[in-house]
Every structure is written in C-alpha cells, then in structure tokens.
Amino acid sequence: MATAASCKSSRFSGTVVCRSPCWRGQRQHGGRNRFSFPRPRKSRLSSGAAAGISKLQIHGARTGWTTCRTGPAIATQFRPGSRNSAPRSCRRLGPRSGRPPRSTCGNIDALRAKANTGPICGPLSGRSGGTGPVPVLIIGGGLAGLTAAWQLHRAGIDFLLVEARDRLGGRILTAGAGGLPAADGFDLGPSWFWPGMHPGMDRLVAELGLAAFAQAGEGALLFQRAGRPAPERYPMMQQEPASMRLAGGTGAIIAALAARLPADRIRLGTRIARITHGQAGIVAHLADWPAPIAASHVICALPPRLLAAIALDPAPKAATLDLWRGTPTWMAPHAKMFALYDRPFWRDAGLSGAAHSQTGPLVEMHDATTASGKAALFGFVGVPAPHRVQAGRDAVVAASVAQLGQLFGPQALTPLATLYHDWAADPLTATALDQAAGEHPAGGQRDWSGAIWRDRLTLAGSETAVQTPGYLAGAIEAGERAAAKLIRQHANQRSAKQ
Ligand SMILES: Cc1cc2nc3c(=O)[nH]c(=O)nc-3n(C[C@H](O)[C@H](O)[C@H](O)COP(=O)(O)OP(=O)(O)OC[C@H]3O[C@@H](n4cnc5c(N)ncnc54)[C@H](O)[C@@H]3O)c2cc1C
C-alpha cells in the first residue's frame, strides 16, 4: 500500500509531481490527509476515454500524477448575507475621438444585479482622464486588485482600477448553466480555501459577511486505473482542514468587494499596453484608446508573466524581467469541465462524487453541487493544453461526459448542461510559457519591481505573495501588502508637509 499523501515521482523529470492542484497547496502548507491508497500499476501512455480524443494523453499518464485529495463534508456553516446596496443604472462611456460609445459595464453587472448590488461600471473620470494624475492606478480587477482598491478606499486614498476583461474577478469566474457570470453558480476558476492554512481568506470572508460551506465528501471515492474503465471504490478519509467553498461561488467575494467601491473608480474593458515613467509620474497607455492615464503610482495586480508582456519605458533590468517571466501563473495551464444535473444522483449509490483517474480526460473529479442545491460534478482536465486546443472544446467535453458515465453510471451521460473553461487558452491569464503544466510560484521576499521602477510600480498579483503565492489567500496578501506600502507613503508625505 502506498500512501496517497506522498506524491509520485515523475517518470520523465524525476521530480515530485502532484497533479492535484488543491492538494498540492495543502501539502505545501502543512495540511494533513490521512488516506492510503493501493499503488496503481505503472500506467502505459494512455489514450483518451472516447472518440475524438483518442490521440490525447493525459497529464497523469505522461508524468505520473497522484491521487491525494479526499475529504468528507464537515459541518456546513452559513453566515448572514453581505451588505448590498441597491442597484444603480449602468452608465456608458461617452463617444470620444469619433468612436462608438463603450460600456464600462460587464457581465458582472448582471451578477451584481442578481446579488442586489449596484453596478461597478462607471464613466471616465476627469481625474484619470486628463486633468491630473490619479494617486494610484491599479491594473487588474481580480481579487488582488480589488483587495488593494478596498484598502486604499478605506484609507481615503483615491485610486482608479482598470481591468482588461468586461468583468471583474480575473481567475475567479462563477458561472451559471448558460456559462455567463452568475451570483449563484459554478466555479470555473478557484473553488476552495483552507481555514487556518489561509488565514487571509478566513479573515476577508468573515469581514465581508460571506457564507462558507465544506466541500461535499460523504460517500465513496472512485479510482479508475489506466486501461480499466470500470472504477474501483474506496472509502473517503477525513481531510484536515476541510476544503471550504463560498455560498454562491467564489464570485461572491468579488461582488462583495466591488459593492464596497465607488463605481466611477473602476473601468472594465481597459487593457494597459504600455507604461512610461517620467519626472512627473506614470503614464499608462491603453491598448485601444488614445487618451492615456496619468498616475503617481501604479499597482500591477496581475500575474508577473502578464506584466512582462506590457511594454515598460524605461525597460526594467534583465534580471527583473527574468523574475517576472520565470514566475509561473498558478493553475494557468489547466482547464475545468462541469456537468450539471437535476439532482446529485451519485449520492444515492453512496458515492461522494470524488474520483481520480489514470484514464482521462478528467483526472480529478469532485461534487460541485452548490450551497443552494444546484447539482453538478466537475473535473480537472488532464489533457495537456496544446492537445486540448487541437481536439477542441466539444471533443474534450464529450469524452469527459463519457468518462463520467463510466464512473458514475448512465445517469451521468445526460447532463442538463456542461461548462468548460480552458485557462491556458485565455490570454488574460496564460502566456505561451503557461502551456505546459508548471510549478508552483516560489513565494518569499523578492525584489519584484527592480531598481528602475521601485518608486513608481508595485506588483500585487497572487504570485508575488510571500506566504501563500498563487492562492486566493495570496491575492489578498499581495493586494493588502501593496496598499499598505502606499498608505504608509501617503502618511509620510502628509507628515512631511506639516
Ligand atoms: C482553474 C483554477 C483553479 C484554481 N483553484 C484554486 C483554489 O481552489 N484555491 C485557491 O486558493 N486558488 C485557486 N486558484 C488560483 C486563484 O484563482 C488565484 O490565486 C487568484 O484568483 C489570483 O488573483 P489575482 O487578482 O492575483 O490575479 P488574476 O485573478 O489573474 O487577476 C488579474 C487581472 O488582471 C487583468 N489583466 C491582465 N492583463 C491586463 C492588462 N494589460 N490591463 C488591464 N488588466 C489586465 C486580468 O484580466 C485579470 O482580471 C485557481 C486558479 C484557476 C485558474
């Protein structure tokens, strides 16, 4: 018997590879998993589970993934809902330079309307649009950017947050059955946090008044060996700490933060392509808009690899660029697939919904049923990113549904809907460097900005966190750290003037 808690060595690289993204975090941060598992036979390079994907090899078959994450449901805990303001109407950017008007509203407005929160769209502000520099420009409207914005706002420091997508959240994407962002839906990006190990998340969830519940895990775990579609059944063992989810989905944390920020300080659909640094401060140039944004300081709340793609003048030193490019964006190489059902039928057969497979295309599956009872199974796709693109979404989804049928029975073959998001194919998350499964960002203290930009530019993406890089907690840690630095600077400037 081999313990599943010890990840298996890669046959190719000789390094320890743990394909279970969530488990990996727990392993690194000291989580305990008391689970033992029969050692699988060495798998041959395996083919996909169904037609259309037959030439694809799953990550696990190529590098030796391991099954190591299990856990029964712990007590479900619901806390009172968040404070929400009444919805306001959506404004549009006025036509400039003869261009058609552009809405700053994204799908997040629909999300927030459902959540009874106001829109987060706003017009171009005079302060940011030309009359004077904004004190802090935040690039990136994911959890890190919004955390930084909230801290600055609470300290009374003006900011402008720009986000390239037409929605907030970045890697956090909670979608409904139709695939659009929803106030109560399925997490196509992150699903879990681990109380105690990620105190930043615990604190923010409590502060925002969000409800959390334990990942469902009652029942048996299935294991599908290479070349043997019929699954083996094992008891689930307790995982400590339990993986926790947010009621409504992780999008709830984004909606709650956005609701606390002034709508006119957030601009969606605004991609920064170039940043120049002169005597007077920073000038950020947009990818498709002539008017630049002047700022005294810029917080780059995005993965360092994406920052490396923004043209900086003057150029950072080679060592700084190497650090940015060499920092993997956590989970960027991965894809998630969901199958939605009218009820969690697998529970009738005593199954937890958790499964691990050496056959693929899904390598790690879980019950994704929402706190409100919308039933679903989800899985991480184990097919490498370039092969997923080659096969196409439909083939990957069809093969995944076929595999769910092998594991959970014929009822799994007819989902009400399927959802699929390939993060490696999303250029606002992944770069060419993220197409191969990557390592976890290293964390620790780093000189992220380099000497040339140190006084004007601060990195704040989750990957730059010291303690919990790559995680939701890392985004909070990095966003708070960046805001704290600027709050200190502003306080020092104020006292120097007095
Ligand atoms: C599939 C998946 C599963 C995951 N599971 C977990 C989990 O279970 N638990 C956990 O803790 N973490 C998990 N993570 C990681 C977690 O999602 C991230 O740590 C966190 O969301 C990062 O937030 P961020 O704000 O630092 O970066 P991002 O969310 O990447 O936000 C960066 C923002 O910058 C924007 N942007 C990029 N370039 C520009 C530009 N030029 N101009 C303007 N805006 C720009 C992007 O559109 C994006 O909105 C998962 C991630 C993925 C993809």
The ligand as a Tripos MOL2 file, in Angstrom:
@<TRIPOS>MOLECULE
LIG
   53    58     1     0     0
SMALL
NO_CHARGES

@<TRIPOS>ATOM
      1 C1         -8.7380   26.5770  -12.6250 C.3       1 LIG1
      2 C2         -8.2190   27.2870  -11.4010 C.ar      1 LIG1
      3 C3         -8.4360   26.7370  -10.1430 C.ar      1 LIG1
      4 C4         -7.9360   27.3670   -9.0120 C.ar      1 LIG1
      5 N1         -8.2380   26.8270   -7.7850 N.ar      1 LIG1
      6 C5         -7.8760   27.4990   -6.6630 C.ar      1 LIG1
      7 C6         -8.3690   27.0710   -5.3890 C.ar      1 LIG1
      8 O1         -9.1560   26.1200   -5.2880 O.2       1 LIG1
      9 N2         -7.9500   27.7640   -4.2850 N.ar      1 LIG1
     10 C7         -7.1030   28.8440   -4.3680 C.ar      1 LIG1
     11 O2         -6.7450   29.4190   -3.3350 O.2       1 LIG1
     12 N3         -6.6650   29.3040   -5.6000 N.ar      1 LIG1
     13 C8         -7.0440   28.6630   -6.7230 C.ar      1 LIG1
     14 N4         -6.6840   29.1620   -7.9530 N.ar      1 LIG1
     15 C9         -5.8170   30.3610   -8.0020 C.3       1 LIG1
     16 C10        -6.6320   31.6680   -7.7890 C.3       1 LIG1
     17 O3         -7.6220   31.7300   -8.7710 O.3       1 LIG1
     18 C11        -5.6880   32.8710   -7.9200 C.3       1 LIG1
     19 O4         -4.7170   32.8260   -6.9000 O.3       1 LIG1
     20 C12        -6.3640   34.2400   -7.7550 C.3       1 LIG1
     21 O5         -7.6300   34.2890   -8.3420 O.3       1 LIG1
     22 C13        -5.4220   35.2830   -8.3490 C.3       1 LIG1
     23 O6         -5.9670   36.5780   -8.2330 O.3       1 LIG1
     24 P1         -5.1400   37.8360   -8.8020 P.3       1 LIG1
     25 O7         -6.0110   39.0190   -8.6110 O.co2     1 LIG1
     26 O8         -3.7830   37.8420   -8.2310 O.co2     1 LIG1
     27 O9         -4.9220   37.5320  -10.3630 O.3       1 LIG1
     28 P2         -5.9970   37.3770  -11.5300 P.3       1 LIG1
     29 O10        -7.2430   36.7770  -10.9990 O.co2     1 LIG1
     30 O11        -5.3050   36.6510  -12.6270 O.co2     1 LIG1
     31 O12        -6.3270   38.8670  -11.9450 O.3       1 LIG1
     32 C14        -5.5120   39.6200  -12.8100 C.3       1 LIG1
     33 C15        -6.4070   40.5600  -13.5960 C.3       1 LIG1
     34 O13        -5.6040   41.3900  -14.4230 O.3       1 LIG1
     35 C16        -6.2850   41.5870  -15.6600 C.3       1 LIG1
     36 N5         -5.2990   41.9960  -16.6590 N.ar      1 LIG1
     37 C17        -4.3420   41.2380  -17.2240 C.ar      1 LIG1
     38 N6         -3.5990   41.9730  -18.0860 N.ar      1 LIG1
     39 C18        -4.1200   43.2350  -18.0560 C.ar      1 LIG1
     40 C19        -3.7820   44.4580  -18.7210 C.ar      1 LIG1
     41 N7         -2.7640   44.5310  -19.5840 N.pl3     1 LIG1
     42 N8         -4.5290   45.5670  -18.4730 N.ar      1 LIG1
     43 C20        -5.5760   45.5180  -17.5840 C.ar      1 LIG1
     44 N9         -5.9310   44.3790  -16.9310 N.ar      1 LIG1
     45 C21        -5.1980   43.2520  -17.1580 C.ar      1 LIG1
     46 C22        -6.8980   40.2280  -15.9370 C.3       1 LIG1
     47 O14        -7.9590   40.3070  -16.8590 O.3       1 LIG1
     48 C23        -7.3490   39.8070  -14.5420 C.3       1 LIG1
     49 O15        -8.6870   40.1880  -14.2840 O.3       1 LIG1
     50 C24        -7.1850   28.5680   -9.1230 C.ar      1 LIG1
     51 C25        -6.9900   29.1370  -10.3830 C.ar      1 LIG1
     52 C26        -7.5040   28.5150  -11.5050 C.ar      1 LIG1
     53 C27        -7.2940   29.1410  -12.8720 C.3       1 LIG1
@<TRIPOS>BOND
     1     1     2 1
     2     2     3 ar
     3     2    52 ar
     4     3     4 ar
     5     4     5 ar
     6     4    50 ar
     7     5     6 ar
     8     6     7 ar
     9     6    13 1
    10     7     8 2
    11     7     9 ar
    12     9    10 ar
    13    10    11 2
    14    10    12 ar
    15    12    13 ar
    16    13    14 ar
    17    14    15 1
    18    14    50 ar
    19    15    16 1
    20    16    17 1
    21    16    18 1
    22    18    19 1
    23    18    20 1
    24    20    21 1
    25    20    22 1
    26    22    23 1
    27    23    24 1
    28    24    25 2
    29    24    26 1
    30    24    27 1
    31    27    28 1
    32    28    29 2
    33    28    30 1
    34    28    31 1
    35    31    32 1
    36    32    33 1
    37    33    34 1
    38    33    48 1
    39    34    35 1
    40    35    36 1
    41    35    46 1
    42    36    37 ar
    43    36    45 ar
    44    37    38 ar
    45    38    39 ar
    46    39    40 ar
    47    39    45 ar
    48    40    41 1
    49    40    42 ar
    50    42    43 ar
    51    43    44 ar
    52    44    45 ar
    53    46    47 1
    54    46    48 1
    55    48    49 1
    56    50    51 ar
    57    51    52 ar
    58    52    53 1
@<TRIPOS>SUBSTRUCTURE
     1 LIG1         1 GROUP 0 **** ****
